[in-house]
Amino acid sequence: MSDLIYVTEEGLKKMKDELDQLRTVERPSISKQIAEARDKGDLSENAEYAAAKEAQGMLEMKISKLEDLVARSRIIDESKIDTSTIRILSKVKIKNKTNNSVMIYQLVPESEANLKQGKIAVNSPIAQGIIGKKVGDVVQIKVPSGVIPFEIVEISI
């Protein structure tokens, strides 16, 4: 898993904040739960102790994954993004040629995708179909409901 992942500055900050929260708040909380359960006596039949130990294992796994993600993350320099073609972090206005609806999406790393905010993952079908295209290009994108033609209307940052 040594592949680099590209994130925005905001995305990296969010991951670091979550990691800090897990280390400084969640980890001590679970340690306290384990100590309290241990004080109740026989550990072989102590469901609270078993649950707390399992929660600790899950937390440590989550911390480990997040540490790995942060270590492999590289911030994308938005000032060096070329807007002549669609790339990661491009904001695109596309027109559905079937029903003439216009949508605006920003292509972001998978960890930052949020459809309500208009941010789609670069590995989504629509993003995969438009990456590398220019304004005026018409692309056929296969989506679960079939194949839809989209026209690239605008590319920005």
Helices and strands as residue ranges (DSSP letters): E 5-7, H 9-21, I 22-26, H 27-38, G 43-45, H 47-72, E 73-75, G 78-80, E 91-96, E 102-108, G 110-112, G 115-117, E 119-121, H 125-130, E 138-143, E 146-156
